[in-house]
Amino acid sequence: MFTALEGILAEAGAANVTPLLADALVFDLAALAAEHGRPLVVAGNLPYNISSPLLFRLLENRTSWRQATLLLQREAAERA
């Protein structure tokens, strides 16, 4: 799926979008934001089993991103 996304973005000429394939629970958002010199935009489909820890991790790193668009399973969203 990641390879397909890279192809779609390349075809669309989306030079300002960098897809990353990484473990979101350990990925260093602060380092990436610092590397780019600005807060990030985060988008993703959160797996049910890590949705809570990932949301807390995003909140802990809230100065590293300016916008997050996330898709959650209904049960995870209703739990909150």
VEXDREN-2710 file (C-alpha; in Angstrom, 1 decimal):
% VEXDREN-2710
k/r/px/py/pz
1/MET/0.0/0.0/0.0
2/PHE/2.9/2.4/0.8
3/THR/4.4/1.8/-2.6
4/ALA/1.1/2.6/-4.3
5/LEU/0.8/5.8/-2.2
6/GLU/4.3/6.9/-3.3
7/GLY/3.3/6.3/-6.9
8/ILE/0.0/8.3/-6.6
9/LEU/1.8/11.2/-5.0
10/ALA/4.5/11.2/-7.6
11/GLU/2.0/11.1/-10.4
12/ALA/0.1/14.0/-8.8
13/GLY/3.3/16.0/-8.5
14/ALA/2.8/16.4/-4.7
15/ALA/6.3/17.6/-4.0
16/ASN/5.2/19.0/-0.6
17/VAL/4.1/15.6/0.7
18/THR/6.5/13.0/2.1
19/PRO/5.0/9.7/3.0
20/LEU/6.8/7.8/5.7
21/LEU/6.7/4.2/6.6
22/ALA/7.6/3.9/10.2
23/ASP/6.4/2.6/13.6
24/ALA/4.2/5.5/14.8
25/LEU/4.6/4.5/18.4
26/VAL/8.4/5.1/18.4
27/PHE/8.8/7.5/15.5
28/ASP/10.5/10.8/16.5
29/LEU/8.1/13.5/15.4
30/ALA/10.1/16.2/17.1
31/ALA/13.2/15.4/15.2
32/LEU/11.3/15.4/11.9
33/ALA/9.7/18.7/12.6
34/ALA/13.0/20.2/13.6
35/GLU/14.6/18.8/10.4
36/HIS/11.9/20.6/8.4
37/GLY/11.9/23.7/10.5
38/ARG/8.2/23.7/11.1
39/PRO/5.4/21.7/12.7
40/LEU/4.2/18.7/10.7
41/VAL/0.8/17.7/9.3
42/VAL/-0.1/14.2/10.4
43/ALA/-2.6/12.0/8.6
44/GLY/-3.4/8.3/9.2
45/ASN/-5.7/5.5/9.7
46/LEU/-5.2/4.3/13.3
47/PRO/-5.3/0.6/14.1
48/TYR/-7.8/-0.1/16.9
49/ASN/-5.3/-1.9/19.1
50/ILE/-2.9/1.1/19.2
51/SER/-5.3/4.0/18.9
52/SER/-5.2/5.1/22.5
53/PRO/-1.4/4.9/22.9
54/LEU/-0.9/6.7/19.6
55/LEU/-3.3/9.5/20.5
56/PHE/-1.5/10.0/23.8
57/ARG/1.8/10.0/22.0
58/LEU/0.6/12.6/19.5
59/LEU/-0.7/14.8/22.4
60/GLU/2.7/14.5/24.2
61/ASN/4.3/15.8/21.0
62/ARG/1.7/18.4/20.1
63/THR/4.3/21.1/19.5
64/SER/5.7/19.0/16.7
65/TRP/2.6/19.1/14.5
66/ARG/0.0/21.7/13.5
67/GLN/-2.7/19.5/12.2
68/ALA/-3.7/15.9/12.5
69/THR/-6.4/14.1/10.4
70/LEU/-7.0/10.7/11.8
71/LEU/-9.4/7.9/11.0
72/LEU/-10.5/5.9/14.0
73/GLN/-12.6/2.8/14.3
74/ARG/-16.1/3.7/15.7
75/GLU/-15.5/1.7/18.9
76/ALA/-12.3/3.5/19.6
77/ALA/-13.8/7.0/19.0
78/GLU/-16.8/6.1/21.2
79/ARG/-14.5/5.0/24.0
80/ALA/-13.0/8.5/24.3
END
